[in-house]
Every structure is written in structure tokens, then in C-alpha cells.
Amino acid sequence: MKGLYFQQGSTNEEIAFVFQEKENLPVTEDNFVKLQVKACALSQINTKLLAEMKLEKDFFPVGREVAGIVLDVGSKVSFFQPDDEVVVHKPEKVTWTEAAGTIRDGVRAYTALHYLSHLSPGKSVLIMDGTSTFGTIAIQLAHHRGAKVISTACSLEEKQSLERLRPSVARVIDVSNGKVHIAESCLEETGGLGVDIVLDAGVRLYSKDDEPPMKLQLLPHKHDIITLLGVGGHWITTEENLQLDPPDSHCLFLKGATVAFLNDEVWNLSNIQQGKYLCILKDVMEKLSSGVFRPQLDEPIPLYEAKVSMEVVQKNQGRKKRVVQF
């Protein structure tokens, strides 16, 4: 059995992807399911999180966003049976590639908009980087829930792509030239009230002189986010090292606003969350089947191209989800 693994180097920056052969499949234990994988989506590997969770290995398997057919189940498994087509349970009209390619972004969007910010009809939502694979799914979920969506684009092409979406995005803010002030644009769109929910794609923490070059790539400053946030608003951030100074906290206090961190791995960190996690996965597949979710997928690739594709994904150079098809 051939698989793709990543090998951690002496520093977190050194990552190599290699193919390895495993001769024998392990015996199916009581609480486990053996799966014949039909499609596997590729996403960035958070090596820092793996280290903090003590999951570091010499070789770590790539790809957990899988769809396939159940071959065998353990003695204590009752939810699945052999020959089931699964992500949780895959609807018939959903392809293997679509199922695998939507899992992670669907879970992230649900976590951000339902569990962390309690999205409801009529709310205004700012979704940064709306043409990313995650941004696209988040916009579709927000529209489905009746929200007013504002989004940002990093190029003219991305702006035009967002403007063609139906239902339409209320305003697309082109941040590619660095001249547009995102807070002013959002306040103007909301009549000065500010947005109810902000879902960022990273933020700048310091001034431009003190920020690393990678951070300067079209990201808003944390003060911009605080300024455009409305009273009682929710800021959902992907910035794991977010630092708030006392004046920032005071401003959020005056607005009665909240800050939450989007970590989609949280569902796997405690067994008590497994029921909610399965419900989310099931609902994601139902919305994919009904056409609510329309993921941005690249052309499926064979396994022998997975190494090169994973190197591109790890460097965050692709704009569409890459899926390995078996």
C-alpha cells in the first residue's frame, strides 16, 4: 500500500514529502473503521499544532479529508457497515472528489459562522479573501442563512469573480493596491453601524516597519478590524498569535464585542465533541448535495502527482482545492 508522508526537518520550515510503501494493513480494532479511499483532499499541514499536541513522528501521513467505501468495521462500531459510501454518509449525487474537497472548508465555515458567531438572518458579515476555497464556502453558507455579505479581493480578477456570485455580495473591497481603507468601506456599507461578524484571513499586528514582509501582503491591521466591528459584534480570527493591547480590549469592551479563535481541529481534541462533529459533517454533505455548497475544485490528480501538488499546497500557492483521486 503506497502513501504520501511528510518528514519534518531540523526546523519547522524544513518539510519534505515522500512516498512510502506499507506492506500489511493493520487489523481493524474495536472502535475503528477500515476504508478504501476513493478521494483525498490536500490541505496545509500545521506542524506547530502537531508539535504542541505531541503528534510529531519521523513520517506523518498526509491527507485526512477522505471519502471512500467501508471495507471493515470494528466490533464496537454501529454507525457504519461494510460497503457504505462515507465521509459521514455520502449522498449518492455527490462525487468522491466533491465530498473530499468540501470536508475541511465546510467544517471551518460551520465552526466560524454557527458555533462561534451564531449567524442569523439579517446579520452583516465581512469575509476576508472571499475567493479562497474557505472564503467561497463561508460566503455560500452566510448567504444561505440570509446574511448580508461583504468580502475582500486581492486582484481585479478576484473582484470580478466575487461580483458574479449569486446571491450577490453586497460589496467587494479590492485591497490589491493598498489604497482602500477597509474599515471606512465597511462602515459606509453599514451606515456607520459596523459589521456584526468578521471572519478574517489573518491580520497585521504591528506597524508596517515592524511587520515581516509576508504579513504585509494585503492583510488589514488589527485596529481596522476593531474599528469596523459593530456593537455586540463577533470577530472570528485565524491569527493564532493575536495580541491585543489594553486600549484594544477597552474598545472591544465598550462595544460588547467578542473575539474567538477559529481552530477547526478543536472537534478532534475532546471525545465529548464527537457528536457535534458528526452532525456538522452530515449537514455539510447535505448542503453539498442540495447545491448550497459549490466548492472551488481543481482538476483531480492521480497519486503519483500528489507529492508536487502537496508542496504547492504547503506553500499556500494554490487558489483551488486539490484532490487526489484513486
FENHURA-V340309 format. One line per field, one symbol per residue. phi: phi as a letter, one per 40 degrees, with the letter a starting at -180 (. if undefined). Layout:
phi: ???
This chain:
phi: .cacbbbcccbcccbbbbcbbbcbcccccdbbbcbccbaacbbdcccccccccfbcbcbbccgbcbbabccabccbcbcbbdgccbbbbccccccdcccccbdcccccccccccccbfdadgcbbbbcfcccccdccccccccccgccbbabbbaccccccccccbdccdabbcbccgcccccccccccbggcgccbbbcbhbcbbcccbcddccccgcccdcccccccccgcbbbbbccbdbbcdcccccccccgcbbbbcbccccccaccccccccccdcccccccccgccbccbccdbcdccccccccccccfbbbbccbcbb
